[in-house]
Amino acid sequence: MANIKSAMKRIKVIKKKTARNRMVKSQLKTAIKKFEEALTAGNFEDAKAKLKFVEKKLMQAAAKNVIHKSKASRKVSRLATKLNKAV
């Protein structure tokens, strides 16, 4: 455990940021899973709506530096390709 006051503060800050990052990543995984479930069920209109939501969440995560912006773009592109192939 840290003894220096500033180091103790950094530990608290890192814990908060880690918790936020975990929460955002978990939300992303859930949103992607729901999109893929709608796609496999053959509900294309619902899948399109969910893709739009997933894209928004991915870009928000990239803006907050939770994930890299290239990773967000790559995921959106791959999910859109999945949707287009299914339709």
N, C-alpha and C positions, 0 to 999 in steps of 0.2 A: 504494500500500500504506500502511496505517496505521502511524503511529509510536508512538502512545500505547498503553500496555499494555492498558488497558480496551477500547480499540477493536479491538485484535488478538484479545482474548478474544471479543468480540462476533462477530467474523468467524468464528471457530471454531464458536461456538454456532449461528450462523445456518446454517453448512454442515451441521451435524448435523441441525438441524431440517428443512432443505430436503431432505436425503436421506431422512429418515423420512417426510415428507409425500409425496415422490415414490413411495416404496415403497407406502404405503397407497393412494394414488390408482391405482397400477398394479394392485394387488390387487383394488380395486373394479372397474376396467375388465374385468379377467379374469373375475371372478365374474359380472358382468352379461353378458358375452359368452357364457359357458357356459350361463347361464339362457336366453338368447335362442336358442342353438343347440338346446337341449333342447326349447324351445317350437316351433321350426320343424320339428324332427324328429317332432313329434307325441307326444313322450314326456311326458305331462302329470303323471304321478306324480313323475317325476324333476324336472320343472320346478317343481313345488310345493316340493320339498325344497330346490332351488337358490334359489328365491325367499326361503325362510326364512333361508338362509345369507346371501344378499345383503342382506336387511333387517338382520340382525345386524351385518354388516360396515359398512353405511352408518351405523347408529346409533353404532357404536364410533368411526367416523371423525368423526362430528358431536360426540361427547363429547370427543374429543381436539382439537377445533377445526381439523381438517384441512379439513373442508367445513362449511358453515353447516347448522344443524339443519333449517331450512326446505327447503333443497335436498335433504337426505337424505329428508325426509318426502315431498317431491314426487316424487323418483325411485321410492320404494317404492310410492307410489300409482299412478304411471304403469305400473310393471311389473306390479302386481297387476291393473290394468285390462286390460293386454295378455293376461295369463293367463286372466282371466275371459271375455274376448271369444273367445279361442281354444277354450276349453272349451265 
